[in-house]
Amino acid sequence: MAVECVIKNAAKSIGEGPHWDDETSTLLYVDHHEKAIHKYCPESKENSTIQLDDTAGFVVPARKGGLIAGVRRCLVHVDGDSKKVTKLHEVDHGLQTRFNDGKCDPQGRVWAGTYGPIEPDVVNMPKIGSLYRLDLDGSLHTMVKDVGISNGLAWTADEKFMLYIDSTPRQIYRYDFDKSTGNISNKKVVVDNAGKPINDYGFPDGMTIDTEGKLWVACFLASKVIRYDPETGTYRGKVRLRSKDTNYSVSTFLLFQESPLAALEGRI
């Protein structure tokens, strides 16, 4: 499998949440600690930036124009022309959390989660994060509580299941997914790397699903992306990366490149 560097030095801190906008043929992503949204055009090689006031967790295009993004503890709309930021919702009131990864489900609902201070370390940090769902009518719903680091999301092609990562316990979960309501149920652990060597398996982070229904999971601190079968939880291969530390930028951009289903994700 050929691995190509799409954008060199794409992020100054942590690159997150790559999303291919098929209507504009551009790649959207965020630079987490640099508080920035990036828009990269492969044809022109132009990489434009929208500067925000706080940390950026994810970005997706909005059906009615502009962008939906996670900024600190807020879900916001960013106007595509004026760059004006409008707050839609604030979550986790009174908690030291911030948004991390987010995606649209096939119906166009936005799913995004939060995480708290990584102290004393990833494994033992407080589980004060949550996973949220922003519906097409603008209403917000809490879907999962007591999350360590909310991360990768994916949906199966038949839209019967949703896959979700909490990096702290190093697990990937599968939920029954009701596409008509967006409700999830019957949580099941499909991949469990707890106790396995960090150098070999790392912490599961970004995730996508391929046309064969297999998961590609970025492994933070393991310098690789691992392919899993969500039906059996078995290891199906890996792609090694030429880096001392597999950071979010390298791994998530590779995941995007290997995901033919990315353009099928919905738009709110």
C-alpha positions in Angstrom: 0.0 0.0 0.0 1.5 3.3 -1.1 1.5 6.1 1.5 1.8 9.7 0.2 2.4 12.9 2.1 -0.5 15.1 1.1 0.4 18.3 3.0 3.9 18.8 4.4 3.9 20.6 7.8 0.2 20.7 7.8 -0.2 21.7 11.4 2.0 23.5 13.9 0.5 21.7 16.9 -2.0 18.9 16.5 -3.7 18.4 13.2 -7.3 17.0 13.7 -10.5 16.1 11.9 -9.7 15.9 8.2 -12.9 16.2 6.1 -13.1 16.1 2.4 -15.7 18.6 1.0 -16.8 17.0 -2.2 -18.8 20.1 -3.3 -15.7 22.3 -3.3 -13.0 19.6 -3.8 -11.1 20.8 -0.7 -9.8 19.3 2.5 -10.9 20.8 5.8 -9.0 20.2 9.0 -8.0 22.0 12.2 -4.8 22.8 14.0 -5.9 22.2 17.6 -3.7 24.3 19.8 -3.0 26.9 17.1 -6.8 27.6 17.2 -7.1 27.4 13.4 -9.3 26.0 10.7 -7.5 25.0 7.4 -8.9 24.6 3.9 -6.5 22.9 1.5 -7.1 22.9 -2.3 -5.2 20.0 -3.9 -5.5 21.6 -7.4 -4.0 24.9 -6.5 -2.0 23.7 -3.5 -3.4 26.7 -1.6 -3.9 26.2 2.2 -6.0 29.0 3.6 -6.6 29.6 7.4 -9.4 30.9 9.6 -8.1 32.0 12.9 -10.3 31.2 16.0 -10.3 32.5 19.6 -9.7 29.1 21.2 -8.8 25.5 20.6 -10.3 23.8 17.6 -11.5 20.2 17.8 -13.1 19.5 14.4 -14.7 21.2 11.4 -17.4 20.0 8.9 -19.2 21.9 6.1 -22.7 23.1 6.7 -25.5 22.4 4.3 -26.7 26.0 4.3 -23.2 27.4 3.9 -20.2 28.0 6.1 -18.8 25.6 8.6 -19.7 23.9 11.9 -16.8 23.6 14.3 -15.9 22.7 17.8 -14.2 25.5 19.6 -13.2 24.9 23.2 -16.5 23.9 24.8 -18.7 25.4 22.1 -20.3 24.3 18.9 -20.1 27.2 16.5 -21.0 28.2 12.9 -18.3 30.0 10.9 -19.5 32.1 8.0 -17.6 31.2 4.8 -17.3 34.7 3.5 -17.1 37.0 6.6 -15.5 34.4 8.8 -17.9 35.5 11.6 -18.2 32.9 14.4 -21.6 32.4 15.9 -22.0 30.2 19.0 -24.7 27.5 18.7 -24.3 25.6 21.9 -21.9 25.5 24.9 -21.5 22.2 26.7 -19.9 20.8 29.9 -20.7 23.9 32.0 -18.3 24.3 34.9 -15.9 21.6 33.6 -12.4 22.0 32.2 -13.1 20.3 28.9 -12.8 21.0 25.2 -14.0 19.5 22.0 -11.9 17.0 20.2 -12.9 14.9 17.1 -16.2 15.2 15.3 -18.0 13.9 12.2 -21.3 13.9 10.4 -23.4 10.7 10.3 -24.9 9.7 6.9 -28.0 11.7 7.7 -26.1 15.0 8.3 -26.2 15.1 12.1 -23.0 16.3 13.7 -21.4 14.1 16.4 -18.6 15.5 18.5 -17.1 14.8 21.9 -15.0 16.4 24.6 -12.1 15.5 26.9 -10.8 16.9 30.2 -7.3 17.6 31.5 -4.8 14.8 30.7 -3.6 14.5 34.3 -1.7 12.6 35.6 -1.7 10.7 32.3 -4.0 9.4 29.6 -4.9 6.2 31.3 -5.7 7.8 34.7 -7.1 11.1 33.6 -10.7 12.1 34.8 -13.5 10.8 32.6 -15.5 14.0 32.5 -15.9 14.2 28.7 -19.1 13.4 26.7 -20.2 12.7 23.2 -22.9 15.0 21.7 -25.2 14.9 18.7 -26.3 18.1 17.0 -29.5 17.4 15.0 -30.6 19.1 11.8 -33.1 21.2 13.7 -30.3 22.6 15.8 -31.1 20.7 19.0 -28.2 19.2 20.9 -28.3 15.8 22.7 -25.9 14.1 25.1 -25.3 10.6 23.8 -22.4 9.2 25.9 -21.2 10.4 29.3 -18.1 9.6 31.4 -15.7 9.7 28.5 -11.9 10.1 28.8 -10.8 11.4 25.4 -13.6 11.3 22.9 -12.2 10.4 19.5 -12.8 8.5 16.2 -16.3 7.9 14.8 -17.5 5.8 11.9 -20.7 4.3 10.5 -21.2 1.1 8.6 -22.3 1.2 5.0 -25.7 -0.3 5.9 -26.1 2.4 8.5 -27.0 -0.2 11.2 -24.0 0.5 13.4 -21.9 3.3 14.8 -18.2 2.8 15.8 -16.7 5.1 18.5 -13.4 5.5 20.2 -12.6 6.5 23.8 -8.8 6.8 23.8 -8.4 6.6 27.6 -9.4 2.9 28.1 -7.8 2.2 24.6 -11.1 0.7 23.3 -13.3 0.8 20.3 -17.1 0.4 20.8 -19.9 -0.5 18.5 -23.5 0.7 19.0 -26.7 -0.2 17.2 -27.6 2.9 15.2 -31.1 4.1 14.4 -30.7 6.2 11.3 -34.2 7.6 11.5 -33.7 9.1 15.1 -29.9 9.1 15.5 -30.3 7.1 18.8 -27.6 4.5 19.8 -28.0 1.5 22.0 -26.4 -1.9 22.9 -22.8 -0.8 23.5 -20.3 -3.5 22.7 -16.5 -3.5 22.9 -15.1 -4.6 19.6 -11.4 -3.8 20.0 -9.7 -3.8 23.4 -6.0 -2.8 23.6 -6.0 -2.2 27.4 -2.8 -3.7 28.8 -1.1 -4.2 25.5 2.3 -2.6 24.8 2.0 1.1 24.0 4.8 0.9 21.5 2.9 -1.7 19.5 -0.7 -0.5 19.8 -0.6 3.0 21.2 -3.8 4.8 22.0 -6.6 4.6 19.4 -7.3 8.0 18.0 -8.7 9.0 14.6 -10.7 6.4 12.8 -12.4 5.7 9.5 -14.1 2.8 7.7 -13.3 1.4 4.3 -15.5 -0.1 1.6 -14.9 -3.6 3.0 -16.3 -2.5 6.3 -12.9 -2.6 8.1 -11.6 0.1 10.4 -8.4 2.1 10.0 -7.3 3.4 13.4 -4.6 6.0 14.0 -2.4 4.8 16.9 -1.0 7.7 18.9 2.5 7.0 20.2 2.9 3.8 18.1 3.9 5.3 14.7 1.3 3.3 12.8 -2.2 3.0 11.5 -3.9 -0.4 12.3 -6.7 -2.0 10.3 -9.2 -3.9 12.4 -12.2 -6.1 11.6 -15.1 -4.7 13.7 -17.0 -7.9 13.5 -14.3 -10.0 15.2 -12.0 -7.3 16.7 -9.1 -8.9 14.9 -6.0 -7.2 13.6 -6.0 -7.1 9.8 -2.8 -5.2 9.0 -1.0 -1.9 9.6 0.8 1.0 7.9 3.9 2.2 9.5 4.7 5.9 9.5 8.2 7.4 9.2 8.0 9.5 12.3 9.5 9.3 15.8 6.0 10.0 17.3 2.8 9.3 15.4 1.1 12.6 16.0 -2.6 13.3 15.2 -1.7 15.3 12.1 0.2 12.6 10.3 -2.2 9.8 11.3 -5.5 11.4 10.7 -4.4 12.7 7.3 -3.4 9.2 6.3 -6.7 7.9 7.5 -8.5 10.4 5.3 -6.5 9.3 2.3 -7.4 5.7 2.8 -11.1 6.4 3.2 -13.2 6.2 0.0 -16.3 6.6 2.2 -15.3 10.0 3.5 -17.1 11.9 0.8 -20.3 10.2 1.7 -20.5 11.8 5.1 -23.5 14.0 5.6 -23.7 17.7 5.8 -25.8 19.6 8.4 
